[in-house]
Amino acid sequence: MKARELLTAGFVLVATLLVWPLLGIPNRPVLVAGVPALALYLFAVWALVIAVLAWAALRGSGDDGP
């Protein structure tokens, strides 16, 4: 998979994870290890974004063509 395709797939994944119906699932008055579930979910999505971007940057560094 090319870096551009990976970034597009990552964008679609993040956009899907941040729509309201999925944000409503962890938006409960529940604490997980003392942290609100929504905050934990948002930090997990943020970490996933960083991981996908880092992976795309590493894979895209060897591409010569467009």
PDBQT receptor file of N, H, CA, C and O in Angstrom, charges set to zero:
ATOM      1  N   MET A   1       0.845  -1.167   0.000  1.00  0.00    +0.000 N 
ATOM      2  CA  MET A   1       0.000   0.000   0.000  1.00  0.00    +0.000 C 
ATOM      3  C   MET A   1       0.895   1.237   0.000  1.00  0.00    +0.000 C 
ATOM      4  O   MET A   1       1.839   1.331   0.785  1.00  0.00    +0.000 OA
ATOM      5  N   LYS A   2       0.592   2.173  -0.879  1.00  0.00    +0.000 N 
ATOM      6  H   LYS A   2      -0.175   2.096  -1.516  1.00  0.00    +0.000 HD
ATOM      7  CA  LYS A   2       1.374   3.401  -0.954  1.00  0.00    +0.000 C 
ATOM      8  C   LYS A   2       1.056   4.307   0.223  1.00  0.00    +0.000 C 
ATOM      9  O   LYS A   2       0.030   4.154   0.885  1.00  0.00    +0.000 OA
ATOM     10  N   ALA A   3       1.947   5.245   0.471  1.00  0.00    +0.000 N 
ATOM     11  H   ALA A   3       2.781   5.369  -0.067  1.00  0.00    +0.000 HD
ATOM     12  CA  ALA A   3       1.785   6.154   1.607  1.00  0.00    +0.000 C 
ATOM     13  C   ALA A   3       0.513   6.984   1.471  1.00  0.00    +0.000 C 
ATOM     14  O   ALA A   3      -0.178   7.217   2.463  1.00  0.00    +0.000 OA
ATOM     15  N   ARG A   4       0.196   7.431   0.266  1.00  0.00    +0.000 N 
ATOM     16  H   ARG A   4       0.757   7.242  -0.539  1.00  0.00    +0.000 HD
ATOM     17  CA  ARG A   4      -1.015   8.237   0.064  1.00  0.00    +0.000 C 
ATOM     18  C   ARG A   4      -2.273   7.425   0.375  1.00  0.00    +0.000 C 
ATOM     19  O   ARG A   4      -3.213   7.931   0.987  1.00  0.00    +0.000 OA
ATOM     20  N   GLU A   5      -2.278   6.157  -0.054  1.00  0.00    +0.000 N 
ATOM     21  H   GLU A   5      -1.514   5.746  -0.552  1.00  0.00    +0.000 HD
ATOM     22  CA  GLU A   5      -3.421   5.295   0.243  1.00  0.00    +0.000 C 
ATOM     23  C   GLU A   5      -3.521   5.027   1.741  1.00  0.00    +0.000 C 
ATOM     24  O   GLU A   5      -4.620   4.973   2.293  1.00  0.00    +0.000 OA
ATOM     25  N   LEU A   6      -2.386   4.861   2.390  1.00  0.00    +0.000 N 
ATOM     26  H   LEU A   6      -1.493   4.905   1.941  1.00  0.00    +0.000 HD
ATOM     27  CA  LEU A   6      -2.374   4.623   3.826  1.00  0.00    +0.000 C 
ATOM     28  C   LEU A   6      -2.881   5.850   4.584  1.00  0.00    +0.000 C 
ATOM     29  O   LEU A   6      -3.634   5.718   5.549  1.00  0.00    +0.000 OA
ATOM     30  N   LEU A   7      -2.473   7.031   4.151  1.00  0.00    +0.000 N 
ATOM     31  H   LEU A   7      -1.861   7.138   3.367  1.00  0.00    +0.000 HD
ATOM     32  CA  LEU A   7      -2.957   8.252   4.796  1.00  0.00    +0.000 C 
ATOM     33  C   LEU A   7      -4.456   8.446   4.572  1.00  0.00    +0.000 C 
ATOM     34  O   LEU A   7      -5.167   8.890   5.475  1.00  0.00    +0.000 OA
ATOM     35  N   THR A   8      -4.932   8.119   3.387  1.00  0.00    +0.000 N 
ATOM     36  H   THR A   8      -4.355   7.759   2.654  1.00  0.00    +0.000 HD
ATOM     37  CA  THR A   8      -6.368   8.217   3.108  1.00  0.00    +0.000 C 
ATOM     38  C   THR A   8      -7.145   7.245   3.975  1.00  0.00    +0.000 C 
ATOM     39  O   THR A   8      -8.176   7.603   4.546  1.00  0.00    +0.000 OA
ATOM     40  N   ALA A   9      -6.656   6.016   4.077  1.00  0.00    +0.000 N 
ATOM     41  H   ALA A   9      -5.819   5.725   3.614  1.00  0.00    +0.000 HD
ATOM     42  CA  ALA A   9      -7.320   5.025   4.925  1.00  0.00    +0.000 C 
ATOM     43  C   ALA A   9      -7.279   5.463   6.396  1.00  0.00    +0.000 C 
ATOM     44  O   ALA A   9      -8.250   5.270   7.127  1.00  0.00    +0.000 OA
ATOM     45  N   GLY A  10      -6.171   6.043   6.821  1.00  0.00    +0.000 N 
ATOM     46  H   GLY A  10      -5.383   6.200   6.227  1.00  0.00    +0.000 HD
ATOM     47  CA  GLY A  10      -6.075   6.538   8.194  1.00  0.00    +0.000 C 
ATOM     48  C   GLY A  10      -7.043   7.669   8.459  1.00  0.00    +0.000 C 
ATOM     49  O   GLY A  10      -7.657   7.721   9.525  1.00  0.00    +0.000 OA
ATOM     50  N   PHE A  11      -7.191   8.584   7.500  1.00  0.00    +0.000 N 
ATOM     51  H   PHE A  11      -6.692   8.542   6.634  1.00  0.00    +0.000 HD
ATOM     52  CA  PHE A  11      -8.135   9.684   7.647  1.00  0.00    +0.000 C 
ATOM     53  C   PHE A  11      -9.566   9.164   7.763  1.00  0.00    +0.000 C 
ATOM     54  O   PHE A  11     -10.336   9.622   8.607  1.00  0.00    +0.000 OA
ATOM     55  N   VAL A  12      -9.912   8.205   6.909  1.00  0.00    +0.000 N 
ATOM     56  H   VAL A  12      -9.287   7.833   6.224  1.00  0.00    +0.000 HD
ATOM     57  CA  VAL A  12     -11.260   7.638   6.960  1.00  0.00    +0.000 C 
ATOM     58  C   VAL A  12     -11.487   6.931   8.298  1.00  0.00    +0.000 C 
ATOM     59  O   VAL A  12     -12.564   7.042   8.883  1.00  0.00    +0.000 OA
ATOM     60  N   LEU A  13     -10.477   6.206   8.782  1.00  0.00    +0.000 N 
ATOM     61  H   LEU A  13      -9.602   6.115   8.307  1.00  0.00    +0.000 HD
ATOM     62  CA  LEU A  13     -10.600   5.520  10.058  1.00  0.00    +0.000 C 
ATOM     63  C   LEU A  13     -10.805   6.501  11.201  1.00  0.00    +0.000 C 
ATOM     64  O   LEU A  13     -11.677   6.294  12.045  1.00  0.00    +0.000 OA
ATOM     65  N   VAL A  14     -10.013   7.563  11.238  1.00  0.00    +0.000 N 
ATOM     66  H   VAL A  14      -9.304   7.730  10.552  1.00  0.00    +0.000 HD
ATOM     67  CA  VAL A  14     -10.135   8.557  12.307  1.00  0.00    +0.000 C 
ATOM     68  C   VAL A  14     -11.471   9.286  12.206  1.00  0.00    +0.000 C 
ATOM     69  O   VAL A  14     -12.128   9.516  13.221  1.00  0.00    +0.000 OA
ATOM     70  N   ALA A  15     -11.875   9.645  11.005  1.00  0.00    +0.000 N 
ATOM     71  H   ALA A  15     -11.342   9.458  10.180  1.00  0.00    +0.000 HD
ATOM     72  CA  ALA A  15     -13.163  10.324  10.834  1.00  0.00    +0.000 C 
ATOM     73  C   ALA A  15     -14.299   9.419  11.298  1.00  0.00    +0.000 C 
ATOM     74  O   ALA A  15     -15.274   9.891  11.884  1.00  0.00    +0.000 OA
ATOM     75  N   THR A  16     -14.174   8.125  11.037  1.00  0.00    +0.000 N 
ATOM     76  H   THR A  16     -13.382   7.742  10.562  1.00  0.00    +0.000 HD
ATOM     77  CA  THR A  16     -15.194   7.178  11.475  1.00  0.00    +0.000 C 
ATOM     78  C   THR A  16     -15.207   7.051  12.992  1.00  0.00    +0.000 C 
ATOM     79  O   THR A  16     -16.275   6.955  13.596  1.00  0.00    +0.000 OA
ATOM     80  N   LEU A  17     -14.033   7.050  13.613  1.00  0.00    +0.000 N 
ATOM     81  H   LEU A  17     -13.165   7.129  13.123  1.00  0.00    +0.000 HD
ATOM     82  CA  LEU A  17     -13.961   6.895  15.068  1.00  0.00    +0.000 C 
ATOM     83  C   LEU A  17     -14.433   8.138  15.821  1.00  0.00    +0.000 C 
ATOM     84  O   LEU A  17     -14.751   8.055  17.007  1.00  0.00    +0.000 OA
ATOM     85  N   LEU A  18     -14.481   9.284  15.152  1.00  0.00    +0.000 N 
ATOM     86  H   LEU A  18     -14.222   9.352  14.188  1.00  0.00    +0.000 HD
ATOM     87  CA  LEU A  18     -14.850  10.525  15.832  1.00  0.00    +0.000 C 
ATOM     88  C   LEU A  18     -16.248  11.037  15.472  1.00  0.00    +0.000 C 
ATOM     89  O   LEU A  18     -16.559  12.195  15.750  1.00  0.00    +0.000 OA
ATOM     90  N   VAL A  19     -17.092  10.213  14.866  1.00  0.00    +0.000 N 
ATOM     91  H   VAL A  19     -16.840   9.272  14.640  1.00  0.00    +0.000 HD
ATOM     92  CA  VAL A  19     -18.474  10.626  14.610  1.00  0.00    +0.000 C 
ATOM     93  C   VAL A  19     -19.289  10.443  15.883  1.00  0.00    +0.000 C 
ATOM     94  O   VAL A  19     -18.926   9.653  16.753  1.00  0.00    +0.000 OA
ATOM     95  N   TRP A  20     -20.393  11.178  15.987  1.00  0.00    +0.000 N 
ATOM     96  H   TRP A  20     -20.689  11.821  15.280  1.00  0.00    +0.000 HD
ATOM     97  CA  TRP A  20     -21.136  11.211  17.232  1.00  0.00    +0.000 C 
ATOM     98  C   TRP A  20     -21.636   9.843  17.715  1.00  0.00    +0.000 C 
ATOM     99  O   TRP A  20     -21.514   9.576  18.911  1.00  0.00    +0.000 OA
ATOM    100  N   PRO A  21     -22.182   8.969  16.885  1.00  0.00    +0.000 N 
ATOM    101  CA  PRO A  21     -22.666   7.697  17.452  1.00  0.00    +0.000 C 
ATOM    102  C   PRO A  21     -21.574   6.900  18.171  1.00  0.00    +0.000 C 
ATOM    103  O   PRO A  21     -21.837   6.277  19.200  1.00  0.00    +0.000 OA
ATOM    104  N   LEU A  22     -20.366   6.917  17.641  1.00  0.00    +0.000 N 
ATOM    105  H   LEU A  22     -20.152   7.423  16.806  1.00  0.00    +0.000 HD
ATOM    106  CA  LEU A  22     -19.287   6.188  18.310  1.00  0.00    +0.000 C 
ATOM    107  C   LEU A  22     -18.762   6.954  19.522  1.00  0.00    +0.000 C 
ATOM    108  O   LEU A  22     -18.289   6.333  20.475  1.00  0.00    +0.000 OA
ATOM    109  N   LEU A  23     -18.831   8.274  19.513  1.00  0.00    +0.000 N 
ATOM    110  H   LEU A  23     -19.215   8.778  18.739  1.00  0.00    +0.000 HD
ATOM    111  CA  LEU A  23     -18.428   9.050  20.685  1.00  0.00    +0.000 C 
ATOM    112  C   LEU A  23     -19.447   8.913  21.816  1.00  0.00    +0.000 C 
ATOM    113  O   LEU A  23     -19.119   9.127  22.984  1.00  0.00    +0.000 OA
ATOM    114  N   GLY A  24     -20.661   8.562  21.472  1.00  0.00    +0.000 N 
ATOM    115  H   GLY A  24     -20.927   8.388  20.524  1.00  0.00    +0.000 HD
ATOM    116  CA  GLY A  24     -21.692   8.385  22.491  1.00  0.00    +0.000 C 
ATOM    117  C   GLY A  24     -21.497   7.124  23.317  1.00  0.00    +0.000 C 
ATOM    118  O   GLY A  24     -21.998   7.036  24.438  1.00  0.00    +0.000 OA
ATOM    119  N   ILE A  25     -20.781   6.155  22.783  1.00  0.00    +0.000 N 
ATOM    120  H   ILE A  25     -20.374   6.227  21.872  1.00  0.00    +0.000 HD
ATOM    121  CA  ILE A  25     -20.563   4.908  23.521  1.00  0.00    +0.000 C 
ATOM    122  C   ILE A  25     -19.706   5.135  24.767  1.00  0.00    +0.000 C 
ATOM    123  O   ILE A  25     -20.119   4.725  25.851  1.00  0.00    +0.000 OA
ATOM    124  N   PRO A  26     -18.532   5.767  24.665  1.00  0.00    +0.000 N 
ATOM    125  CA  PRO A  26     -17.753   5.974  25.885  1.00  0.00    +0.000 C 
ATOM    126  C   PRO A  26     -18.179   7.206  26.689  1.00  0.00    +0.000 C 
ATOM    127  O   PRO A  26     -17.615   7.471  27.751  1.00  0.00    +0.000 OA
ATOM    128  N   ASN A  27     -19.156   7.953  26.201  1.00  0.00    +0.000 N 
ATOM    129  H   ASN A  27     -19.614   7.738  25.339  1.00  0.00    +0.000 HD
ATOM    130  CA  ASN A  27     -19.603   9.164  26.908  1.00  0.00    +0.000 C 
ATOM    131  C   ASN A  27     -20.583   8.779  28.021  1.00  0.00    +0.000 C 
ATOM    132  O   ASN A  27     -21.774   9.082  27.961  1.00  0.00    +0.000 OA
ATOM    133  N   ARG A  28     -20.048   8.113  29.018  1.00  0.00    +0.000 N 
ATOM    134  H   ARG A  28     -19.080   7.867  29.067  1.00  0.00    +0.000 HD
ATOM    135  CA  ARG A  28     -20.824   7.657  30.170  1.00  0.00    +0.000 C 
ATOM    136  C   ARG A  28     -20.091   8.079  31.443  1.00  0.00    +0.000 C 
ATOM    137  O   ARG A  28     -18.880   8.298  31.414  1.00  0.00    +0.000 OA
ATOM    138  N   PRO A  29     -20.796   8.193  32.534  1.00  0.00    +0.000 N 
ATOM    139  CA  PRO A  29     -20.117   8.533  33.798  1.00  0.00    +0.000 C 
ATOM    140  C   PRO A  29     -19.394   7.317  34.391  1.00  0.00    +0.000 C 
ATOM    141  O   PRO A  29     -19.697   6.886  35.504  1.00  0.00    +0.000 OA
ATOM    142  N   VAL A  30     -18.448   6.778  33.640  1.00  0.00    +0.000 N 
ATOM    143  H   VAL A  30     -18.202   7.128  32.737  1.00  0.00    +0.000 HD
ATOM    144  CA  VAL A  30     -17.693   5.593  34.062  1.00  0.00    +0.000 C 
ATOM    145  C   VAL A  30     -16.221   5.968  34.118  1.00  0.00    +0.000 C 
ATOM    146  O   VAL A  30     -15.710   6.651  33.231  1.00  0.00    +0.000 OA
ATOM    147  N   LEU A  31     -15.548   5.520  35.161  1.00  0.00    +0.000 N 
ATOM    148  H   LEU A  31     -15.963   4.965  35.882  1.00  0.00    +0.000 HD
ATOM    149  CA  LEU A  31     -14.113   5.741  35.283  1.00  0.00    +0.000 C 
ATOM    150  C   LEU A  31     -13.379   4.437  35.003  1.00  0.00    +0.000 C 
ATOM    151  O   LEU A  31     -13.734   3.382  35.528  1.00  0.00    +0.000 OA
ATOM    152  N   VAL A  32     -12.354   4.528  34.171  1.00  0.00    +0.000 N 
ATOM    153  H   VAL A  32     -12.065   5.385  33.745  1.00  0.00    +0.000 HD
ATOM    154  CA  VAL A  32     -11.487   3.386  33.894  1.00  0.00    +0.000 C 
ATOM    155  C   VAL A  32     -10.119   3.748  34.456  1.00  0.00    +0.000 C 
ATOM    156  O   VAL A  32      -9.425   4.609  33.917  1.00  0.00    +0.000 OA
ATOM    157  N   ALA A  33      -9.740   3.084  35.540  1.00  0.00    +0.000 N 
ATOM    158  H   ALA A  33     -10.304   2.384  35.977  1.00  0.00    +0.000 HD
ATOM    159  CA  ALA A  33      -8.487   3.378  36.238  1.00  0.00    +0.000 C 
ATOM    160  C   ALA A  33      -8.428   4.849  36.662  1.00  0.00    +0.000 C 
ATOM    161  O   ALA A  33      -7.362   5.464  36.630  1.00  0.00    +0.000 OA
ATOM    162  N   GLY A  34      -9.569   5.407  37.056  1.00  0.00    +0.000 N 
ATOM    163  H   GLY A  34     -10.435   4.908  37.082  1.00  0.00    +0.000 HD
ATOM    164  CA  GLY A  34      -9.625   6.780  37.523  1.00  0.00    +0.000 C 
ATOM    165  C   GLY A  34      -9.727   7.825  36.433  1.00  0.00    +0.000 C 
ATOM    166  O   GLY A  34      -9.716   9.021  36.722  1.00  0.00    +0.000 OA
ATOM    167  N   VAL A  35      -9.826   7.393  35.174  1.00  0.00    +0.000 N 
ATOM    168  H   VAL A  35      -9.834   6.421  34.939  1.00  0.00    +0.000 HD
ATOM    169  CA  VAL A  35      -9.903   8.315  34.033  1.00  0.00    +0.000 C 
ATOM    170  C   VAL A  35     -11.278   8.144  33.387  1.00  0.00    +0.000 C 
ATOM    171  O   VAL A  35     -11.725   7.014  33.190  1.00  0.00    +0.000 OA
ATOM    172  N   PRO A  36     -11.958   9.250  33.052  1.00  0.00    +0.000 N 
ATOM    173  CA  PRO A  36     -13.245   9.123  32.361  1.00  0.00    +0.000 C 
ATOM    174  C   PRO A  36     -13.094   8.355  31.040  1.00  0.00    +0.000 C 
ATOM    175  O   PRO A  36     -12.104   8.513  30.325  1.00  0.00    +0.000 OA
ATOM    176  N   ALA A  37     -14.081   7.535  30.739  1.00  0.00    +0.000 N 
ATOM    177  H   ALA A  37     -14.885   7.407  31.320  1.00  0.00    +0.000 HD
ATOM    178  CA  ALA A  37     -14.012   6.671  29.565  1.00  0.00    +0.000 C 
ATOM    179  C   ALA A  37     -13.877   7.478  28.268  1.00  0.00    +0.000 C 
ATOM    180  O   ALA A  37     -13.159   7.065  27.358  1.00  0.00    +0.000 OA
ATOM    181  N   LEU A  38     -14.558   8.620  28.179  1.00  0.00    +0.000 N 
ATOM    182  H   LEU A  38     -15.141   8.955  28.918  1.00  0.00    +0.000 HD
ATOM    183  CA  LEU A  38     -14.475   9.436  26.964  1.00  0.00    +0.000 C 
ATOM    184  C   LEU A  38     -13.070   9.977  26.757  1.00  0.00    +0.000 C 
ATOM    185  O   LEU A  38     -12.563   9.967  25.636  1.00  0.00    +0.000 OA
ATOM    186  N   ALA A  39     -12.440  10.446  27.815  1.00  0.00    +0.000 N 
ATOM    187  H   ALA A  39     -12.852  10.454  28.726  1.00  0.00    +0.000 HD
ATOM    188  CA  ALA A  39     -11.069  10.956  27.701  1.00  0.00    +0.000 C 
ATOM    189  C   ALA A  39     -10.118   9.832  27.293  1.00  0.00    +0.000 C 
ATOM    190  O   ALA A  39      -9.229  10.038  26.467  1.00  0.00    +0.000 OA
ATOM    191  N   LEU A  40     -10.301   8.664  27.862  1.00  0.00    +0.000 N 
ATOM    192  H   LEU A  40     -11.024   8.497  28.533  1.00  0.00    +0.000 HD
ATOM    193  CA  LEU A  40      -9.463   7.526  27.507  1.00  0.00    +0.000 C 
ATOM    194  C   LEU A  40      -9.653   7.146  26.035  1.00  0.00    +0.000 C 
ATOM    195  O   LEU A  40      -8.683   6.843  25.340  1.00  0.00    +0.000 OA
ATOM    196  N   TYR A  41     -10.889   7.163  25.566  1.00  0.00    +0.000 N 
ATOM    197  H   TYR A  41     -11.677   7.409  26.130  1.00  0.00    +0.000 HD
ATOM    198  CA  TYR A  41     -11.186   6.861  24.162  1.00  0.00    +0.000 C 
ATOM    199  C   TYR A  41     -10.532   7.889  23.228  1.00  0.00    +0.000 C 
ATOM    200  O   TYR A  41      -9.935   7.519  22.217  1.00  0.00    +0.000 OA
ATOM    201  N   LEU A  42     -10.647   9.178  23.569  1.00  0.00    +0.000 N 
ATOM    202  H   LEU A  42     -11.132   9.479  24.390  1.00  0.00    +0.000 HD
ATOM    203  CA  LEU A  42     -10.064  10.218  22.720  1.00  0.00    +0.000 C 
ATOM    204  C   LEU A  42      -8.542  10.124  22.685  1.00  0.00    +0.000 C 
ATOM    205  O   LEU A  42      -7.940  10.321  21.629  1.00  0.00    +0.000 OA
ATOM    206  N   PHE A  43      -7.912   9.828  23.814  1.00  0.00    +0.000 N 
ATOM    207  H   PHE A  43      -8.401   9.668  24.671  1.00  0.00    +0.000 HD
ATOM    208  CA  PHE A  43      -6.460   9.659  23.820  1.00  0.00    +0.000 C 
ATOM    209  C   PHE A  43      -6.045   8.422  23.033  1.00  0.00    +0.000 C 
ATOM    210  O   PHE A  43      -4.990   8.429  22.398  1.00  0.00    +0.000 OA
ATOM    211  N   ALA A  44      -6.841   7.369  23.059  1.00  0.00    +0.000 N 
ATOM    212  H   ALA A  44      -7.698   7.364  23.575  1.00  0.00    +0.000 HD
ATOM    213  CA  ALA A  44      -6.537   6.173  22.278  1.00  0.00    +0.000 C 
ATOM    214  C   ALA A  44      -6.630   6.471  20.777  1.00  0.00    +0.000 C 
ATOM    215  O   ALA A  44      -5.788   6.018  20.003  1.00  0.00    +0.000 OA
ATOM    216  N   VAL A  45      -7.649   7.229  20.368  1.00  0.00    +0.000 N 
ATOM    217  H   VAL A  45      -8.333   7.596  20.998  1.00  0.00    +0.000 HD
ATOM    218  CA  VAL A  45      -7.776   7.616  18.956  1.00  0.00    +0.000 C 
ATOM    219  C   VAL A  45      -6.614   8.515  18.558  1.00  0.00    +0.000 C 
ATOM    220  O   VAL A  45      -6.072   8.368  17.462  1.00  0.00    +0.000 OA
ATOM    221  N   TRP A  46      -6.225   9.431  19.414  1.00  0.00    +0.000 N 
ATOM    222  H   TRP A  46      -6.664   9.550  20.304  1.00  0.00    +0.000 HD
ATOM    223  CA  TRP A  46      -5.087  10.315  19.158  1.00  0.00    +0.000 C 
ATOM    224  C   TRP A  46      -3.804   9.509  18.978  1.00  0.00    +0.000 C 
ATOM    225  O   TRP A  46      -3.024   9.780  18.065  1.00  0.00    +0.000 OA
ATOM    226  N   ALA A  47      -3.583   8.527  19.837  1.00  0.00    +0.000 N 
ATOM    227  H   ALA A  47      -4.216   8.307  20.579  1.00  0.00    +0.000 HD
ATOM    228  CA  ALA A  47      -2.397   7.667  19.716  1.00  0.00    +0.000 C 
ATOM    229  C   ALA A  47      -2.441   6.862  18.424  1.00  0.00    +0.000 C 
ATOM    230  O   ALA A  47      -1.407   6.647  17.790  1.00  0.00    +0.000 OA
ATOM    231  N   LEU A  48      -3.623   6.420  18.033  1.00  0.00    +0.000 N 
ATOM    232  H   LEU A  48      -4.463   6.594  18.548  1.00  0.00    +0.000 HD
ATOM    233  CA  LEU A  48      -3.767   5.691  16.768  1.00  0.00    +0.000 C 
ATOM    234  C   LEU A  48      -3.424   6.581  15.577  1.00  0.00    +0.000 C 
ATOM    235  O   LEU A  48      -2.779   6.129  14.630  1.00  0.00    +0.000 OA
ATOM    236  N   VAL A  49      -3.851   7.841  15.618  1.00  0.00    +0.000 N 
ATOM    237  H   VAL A  49      -4.374   8.208  16.387  1.00  0.00    +0.000 HD
ATOM    238  CA  VAL A  49      -3.527   8.784  14.540  1.00  0.00    +0.000 C 
ATOM    239  C   VAL A  49      -2.010   8.952  14.429  1.00  0.00    +0.000 C 
ATOM    240  O   VAL A  49      -1.456   8.918  13.330  1.00  0.00    +0.000 OA
ATOM    241  N   ILE A  50      -1.352   9.131  15.556  1.00  0.00    +0.000 N 
ATOM    242  H   ILE A  50      -1.802   9.159  16.448  1.00  0.00    +0.000 HD
ATOM    243  CA  ILE A  50       0.101   9.307  15.542  1.00  0.00    +0.000 C 
ATOM    244  C   ILE A  50       0.787   8.055  15.019  1.00  0.00    +0.000 C 
ATOM    245  O   ILE A  50       1.747   8.154  14.254  1.00  0.00    +0.000 OA
ATOM    246  N   ALA A  51       0.317   6.886  15.413  1.00  0.00    +0.000 N 
ATOM    247  H   ALA A  51      -0.463   6.805  16.034  1.00  0.00    +0.000 HD
ATOM    248  CA  ALA A  51       0.921   5.633  14.948  1.00  0.00    +0.000 C 
ATOM    249  C   ALA A  51       0.753   5.458  13.442  1.00  0.00    +0.000 C 
ATOM    250  O   ALA A  51       1.688   5.041  12.760  1.00  0.00    +0.000 OA
ATOM    251  N   VAL A  52      -0.429   5.772  12.920  1.00  0.00    +0.000 N 
ATOM    252  H   VAL A  52      -1.190   6.111  13.475  1.00  0.00    +0.000 HD
ATOM    253  CA  VAL A  52      -0.663   5.643  11.474  1.00  0.00    +0.000 C 
ATOM    254  C   VAL A  52       0.187   6.640  10.699  1.00  0.00    +0.000 C 
ATOM    255  O   VAL A  52       0.747   6.296   9.658  1.00  0.00    +0.000 OA
ATOM    256  N   LEU A  53       0.289   7.868  11.190  1.00  0.00    +0.000 N 
ATOM    257  H   LEU A  53      -0.166   8.147  12.036  1.00  0.00    +0.000 HD
ATOM    258  CA  LEU A  53       1.118   8.868  10.505  1.00  0.00    +0.000 C 
ATOM    259  C   LEU A  53       2.596   8.486  10.532  1.00  0.00    +0.000 C 
ATOM    260  O   LEU A  53       3.300   8.664   9.538  1.00  0.00    +0.000 OA
ATOM    261  N   ALA A  54       3.067   7.966  11.657  1.00  0.00    +0.000 N 
ATOM    262  H   ALA A  54       2.496   7.821  12.464  1.00  0.00    +0.000 HD
ATOM    263  CA  ALA A  54       4.466   7.536  11.745  1.00  0.00    +0.000 C 
ATOM    264  C   ALA A  54       4.729   6.367  10.810  1.00  0.00    +0.000 C 
ATOM    265  O   ALA A  54       5.760   6.318  10.138  1.00  0.00    +0.000 OA
ATOM    266  N   TRP A  55       3.795   5.428  10.770  1.00  0.00    +0.000 N 
ATOM    267  H   TRP A  55       2.958   5.467  11.316  1.00  0.00    +0.000 HD
ATOM    268  CA  TRP A  55       3.966   4.272   9.882  1.00  0.00    +0.000 C 
ATOM    269  C   TRP A  55       3.956   4.719   8.423  1.00  0.00    +0.000 C 
ATOM    270  O   TRP A  55       4.746   4.220   7.621  1.00  0.00    +0.000 OA
ATOM    271  N   ALA A  56       3.076   5.651   8.069  1.00  0.00    +0.000 N 
ATOM    272  H   ALA A  56       2.435   6.056   8.720  1.00  0.00    +0.000 HD
ATOM    273  CA  ALA A  56       3.019   6.155   6.692  1.00  0.00    +0.000 C 
ATOM    274  C   ALA A  56       4.294   6.907   6.349  1.00  0.00    +0.000 C 
ATOM    275  O   ALA A  56       4.780   6.817   5.222  1.00  0.00    +0.000 OA
ATOM    276  N   ALA A  57       4.845   7.649   7.305  1.00  0.00    +0.000 N 
ATOM    277  H   ALA A  57       4.451   7.723   8.222  1.00  0.00    +0.000 HD
ATOM    278  CA  ALA A  57       6.081   8.385   7.051  1.00  0.00    +0.000 C 
ATOM    279  C   ALA A  57       7.245   7.433   6.832  1.00  0.00    +0.000 C 
ATOM    280  O   ALA A  57       8.086   7.681   5.968  1.00  0.00    +0.000 OA
ATOM    281  N   LEU A  58       7.309   6.364   7.586  1.00  0.00    +0.000 N 
ATOM    282  H   LEU A  58       6.626   6.163   8.288  1.00  0.00    +0.000 HD
ATOM    283  CA  LEU A  58       8.383   5.392   7.420  1.00  0.00    +0.000 C 
ATOM    284  C   LEU A  58       8.252   4.632   6.115  1.00  0.00    +0.000 C 
ATOM    285  O   LEU A  58       9.248   4.383   5.434  1.00  0.00    +0.000 OA
ATOM    286  N   ARG A  59       7.031   4.264   5.763  1.00  0.00    +0.000 N 
ATOM    287  H   ARG A  59       6.222   4.466   6.315  1.00  0.00    +0.000 HD
ATOM    288  CA  ARG A  59       6.806   3.538   4.501  1.00  0.00    +0.000 C 
ATOM    289  C   ARG A  59       6.990   4.441   3.299  1.00  0.00    +0.000 C 
ATOM    290  O   ARG A  59       7.453   3.988   2.252  1.00  0.00    +0.000 OA
ATOM    291  N   GLY A  60       6.637   5.714   3.428  1.00  0.00    +0.000 N 
ATOM    292  H   GLY A  60       6.261   6.083   4.279  1.00  0.00    +0.000 HD
ATOM    293  CA  GLY A  60       6.702   6.652   2.309  1.00  0.00    +0.000 C 
ATOM    294  C   GLY A  60       8.093   7.186   2.056  1.00  0.00    +0.000 C 
ATOM    295  O   GLY A  60       8.330   7.802   1.017  1.00  0.00    +0.000 OA
ATOM    296  N   SER A  61       9.024   6.971   2.976  1.00  0.00    +0.000 N 
ATOM    297  H   SER A  61       8.832   6.471   3.821  1.00  0.00    +0.000 HD
ATOM    298  CA  SER A  61      10.374   7.533   2.798  1.00  0.00    +0.000 C 
ATOM    299  C   SER A  61      11.137   6.833   1.691  1.00  0.00    +0.000 C 
ATOM    300  O   SER A  61      12.077   7.413   1.147  1.00  0.00    +0.000 OA
ATOM    301  N   GLY A  62      10.774   5.610   1.334  1.00  0.00    +0.000 N 
ATOM    302  H   GLY A  62      10.011   5.138   1.775  1.00  0.00    +0.000 HD
ATOM    303  CA  GLY A  62      11.495   4.883   0.302  1.00  0.00    +0.000 C 
ATOM    304  C   GLY A  62      10.886   5.005  -1.086  1.00  0.00    +0.000 C 
ATOM    305  O   GLY A  62      11.440   4.472  -2.048  1.00  0.00    +0.000 OA
ATOM    306  N   ASP A  63       9.744   5.704  -1.210  1.00  0.00    +0.000 N 
ATOM    307  H   ASP A  63       9.294   6.137  -0.428  1.00  0.00    +0.000 HD
ATOM    308  CA  ASP A  63       9.093   5.849  -2.511  1.00  0.00    +0.000 C 
ATOM    309  C   ASP A  63       9.857   6.844  -3.388  1.00  0.00    +0.000 C 
ATOM    310  O   ASP A  63      10.205   7.938  -2.943  1.00  0.00    +0.000 OA
ATOM    311  N   ASP A  64      10.110   6.452  -4.635  1.00  0.00    +0.000 N 
ATOM    312  H   ASP A  64       9.827   5.564  -4.996  1.00  0.00    +0.000 HD
ATOM    313  CA  ASP A  64      10.772   7.354  -5.572  1.00  0.00    +0.000 C 
ATOM    314  C   ASP A  64       9.779   8.045  -6.479  1.00  0.00    +0.000 C 
ATOM    315  O   ASP A  64       9.984   9.192  -6.877  1.00  0.00    +0.000 OA
ATOM    316  N   GLY A  65       8.696   7.346  -6.807  1.00  0.00    +0.000 N 
ATOM    317  H   GLY A  65       8.529   6.415  -6.484  1.00  0.00    +0.000 HD
ATOM    318  CA  GLY A  65       7.734   7.900  -7.758  1.00  0.00    +0.000 C 
ATOM    319  C   GLY A  65       6.558   8.533  -7.086  1.00  0.00    +0.000 C 
ATOM    320  O   GLY A  65       6.421   8.454  -5.865  1.00  0.00    +0.000 OA
ATOM    321  N   PRO A  66       5.681   9.176  -7.878  1.00  0.00    +0.000 N 
ATOM    322  CA  PRO A  66       4.501   9.851  -7.316  1.00  0.00    +0.000 C 
ATOM    323  C   PRO A  66       3.437   8.899  -6.879  1.00  0.00    +0.000 C 
ATOM    324  O   PRO A  66       2.391   9.325  -6.388  1.00  0.00    +0.000 OA
TER     325      PRO A  66
